[in-house]
């Protein structure tokens, strides 16, 4: 076996796809966004609390990412950057509808719907509990659990310290546990 240098980026690597997308290649952007669409959807759904608002947030996030691709500095993964945009878009949708009560759509699920009623009920219960967690704590929890962002990435997104992120996560998890026990 011969020693080789660092592997050259494949034509479909994030860097190559970003370069193509910046040049106007919508298929390259679709490949980038498609690779993390499930998590982006989960972030939008968990932060907005219902299917219709999550769709609006997802659309807003993808449009914003496409329009601002030139500002992506590539100091983080594309998916991390898109998760941040999605969280901001979802929070913007929530703020726009703040004068209406927070509702949970009975058809909102992160996982593909299956035939087990107990699983559906449990997902509804978790979503209802999540909707009652105060916004900064809910956002932190969603970014960590559904977006799988690191403490540092969440801190940068929320413009707070890592200790604040840890505190928010602790409080969000404690609130969820209490709400689920009470429910």
C-alpha positions as CSV (number, residue, x, y, z in Angstrom):
1,X,0.0,0.0,0.0
2,X,1.4,3.4,-0.9
3,X,1.0,6.5,1.2
4,X,-1.4,8.9,-0.3
5,X,-2.1,12.5,0.5
6,X,-5.4,13.8,1.7
7,X,-8.3,12.5,-0.4
8,X,-9.3,14.9,-3.1
9,X,-12.9,16.1,-2.8
10,X,-15.4,14.1,-4.7
11,X,-17.4,15.9,-7.3
12,X,-20.5,15.7,-5.0
13,X,-18.7,16.9,-1.8
14,X,-20.3,19.8,0.0
15,X,-17.6,22.2,-1.1
16,X,-18.0,21.3,-4.8
17,X,-21.8,21.4,-4.5
18,X,-21.6,24.9,-2.8
19,X,-19.3,26.1,-5.6
20,X,-21.7,24.9,-8.2
21,X,-24.8,26.3,-6.4
22,X,-23.1,29.7,-6.1
23,X,-22.6,29.6,-9.8
24,X,-26.4,29.2,-10.2
25,X,-26.7,25.4,-10.4
26,X,-30.1,24.7,-8.7
27,X,-29.5,21.0,-8.9
28,X,-26.4,21.3,-6.8
29,X,-28.4,23.4,-4.2
30,X,-31.1,20.7,-4.3
31,X,-28.5,18.0,-3.6
32,X,-27.1,20.0,-0.6
33,X,-30.6,20.8,0.8
34,X,-31.9,17.3,0.1
35,X,-29.2,15.7,2.1
36,X,-30.4,17.4,5.3
37,X,-34.0,18.0,4.5
38,X,-35.4,15.6,7.1
39,X,-33.6,17.3,10.0
40,X,-34.5,20.8,8.6
41,X,-38.1,19.7,8.5
42,X,-37.9,18.4,12.0
43,X,-36.5,21.7,13.3
44,X,-39.2,23.6,11.5
45,X,-41.9,21.3,12.8
46,X,-40.7,21.2,16.4
47,X,-40.3,25.0,16.6
48,X,-43.6,25.9,14.9
49,X,-45.7,23.1,16.4
50,X,-47.8,22.4,13.3
51,X,-47.6,21.2,9.8
52,X,-48.7,24.3,7.9
53,X,-46.4,26.6,9.7
54,X,-43.5,24.2,9.4
55,X,-44.1,24.1,5.6
56,X,-44.0,27.9,5.5
57,X,-40.8,27.9,7.6
58,X,-39.1,25.2,5.5
59,X,-39.9,27.2,2.3
60,X,-38.7,30.4,3.8
61,X,-35.5,28.7,5.0
62,X,-34.7,27.2,1.6
63,X,-35.4,30.5,-0.2
64,X,-33.2,32.4,2.3
65,X,-30.4,29.8,2.0
66,X,-30.5,30.0,-1.9
67,X,-30.6,33.8,-1.8
68,X,-27.8,34.1,0.7
69,X,-25.6,31.3,-0.4
70,X,-22.9,33.8,-1.3
71,X,-22.6,34.7,2.4
72,X,-22.0,31.1,3.5
73,X,-18.4,31.2,4.7
74,X,-17.9,27.4,4.8
75,X,-16.4,27.6,8.3
76,X,-19.1,25.1,9.3
77,X,-20.9,22.3,7.5
78,X,-23.6,23.4,5.0
79,X,-26.2,21.4,7.0
80,X,-25.3,23.3,10.2
81,X,-25.7,26.6,8.4
82,X,-29.1,25.5,6.9
83,X,-30.3,24.3,10.4
84,X,-29.6,27.8,11.7
85,X,-31.5,29.4,8.9
86,X,-34.4,26.9,9.4
87,X,-34.5,27.7,13.1
88,X,-34.6,31.4,12.4
89,X,-37.3,31.0,9.8
90,X,-39.4,28.8,12.1
91,X,-39.1,31.4,14.9
92,X,-40.1,34.1,12.5
93,X,-43.2,32.2,11.5
94,X,-44.1,31.7,15.2
95,X,-43.6,35.4,15.9
96,X,-45.8,36.3,12.9
97,X,-48.7,34.2,14.3
98,X,-48.1,35.0,17.9
99,X,-51.6,36.5,18.3
100,X,-53.1,33.2,17.6
101,X,-53.0,30.3,20.1
102,X,-50.2,27.7,19.7
103,X,-51.9,24.7,18.2
104,X,-50.6,21.2,17.5
105,X,-51.8,19.7,14.2
106,X,-52.8,16.1,14.8
107,X,-51.0,15.0,11.6
108,X,-47.5,16.4,12.5
109,X,-44.9,13.7,12.9
110,X,-41.2,13.6,12.5
111,X,-41.3,9.9,11.8
112,X,-43.3,8.4,8.9
113,X,-46.8,7.6,10.1
114,X,-47.3,4.0,10.9
115,X,-50.2,1.9,12.0
116,X,-49.6,2.0,15.8
117,X,-52.0,4.3,17.5
118,X,-50.0,4.3,20.8
119,X,-47.0,5.7,18.9
120,X,-49.1,8.4,17.4
121,X,-50.6,9.3,20.8
122,X,-47.1,9.5,22.3
123,X,-45.8,11.8,19.5
124,X,-48.8,14.0,20.0
125,X,-48.1,14.1,23.7
126,X,-44.5,15.0,23.2
127,X,-45.3,17.7,20.6
128,X,-48.0,19.2,23.0
129,X,-45.5,19.2,25.8
130,X,-42.8,20.8,23.6
131,X,-45.2,23.5,22.6
132,X,-45.5,24.6,26.3
133,X,-41.7,24.9,26.8
134,X,-40.7,28.6,26.7
135,X,-39.2,29.7,23.3
136,X,-35.5,30.0,24.1
137,X,-35.4,26.7,25.9
138,X,-37.5,25.0,23.2
139,X,-35.2,26.3,20.4
140,X,-32.1,25.1,22.3
141,X,-33.7,21.7,22.8
142,X,-34.8,21.3,19.2
143,X,-31.4,22.4,17.8
144,X,-29.6,19.9,20.1
145,X,-32.0,16.9,19.8
146,X,-33.4,17.2,16.3
147,X,-30.7,19.3,14.6
148,X,-27.8,17.6,16.4
149,X,-25.9,20.9,16.7
150,X,-23.1,21.0,19.2
151,X,-23.2,23.3,22.3
152,X,-20.8,25.7,20.5
153,X,-23.0,25.8,17.4
154,X,-26.1,26.5,19.4
155,X,-24.3,29.1,21.4
156,X,-23.2,30.9,18.2
157,X,-26.8,30.6,16.8
158,X,-28.4,32.0,19.9
159,X,-25.6,34.5,20.6
160,X,-25.1,33.2,24.1
161,X,-22.4,31.4,26.0
162,X,-22.0,27.6,26.1
163,X,-22.9,27.6,29.8
164,X,-26.2,29.3,28.9
165,X,-26.9,26.6,26.3
166,X,-26.3,23.9,28.9
167,X,-28.5,25.7,31.4
168,X,-31.3,26.1,28.7
169,X,-31.0,22.4,27.8
170,X,-31.3,21.4,31.4
171,X,-34.3,23.6,32.0
172,X,-36.0,22.5,28.7
173,X,-35.5,18.8,29.5
174,X,-36.7,19.3,33.1
175,X,-39.8,21.2,31.8
176,X,-40.5,18.4,29.2
177,X,-40.2,15.7,31.9
178,X,-42.6,17.6,34.2
179,X,-45.1,18.2,31.4
180,X,-45.0,14.6,30.3
181,X,-45.4,13.3,33.8
182,X,-48.3,15.7,34.4
183,X,-49.9,14.9,31.0
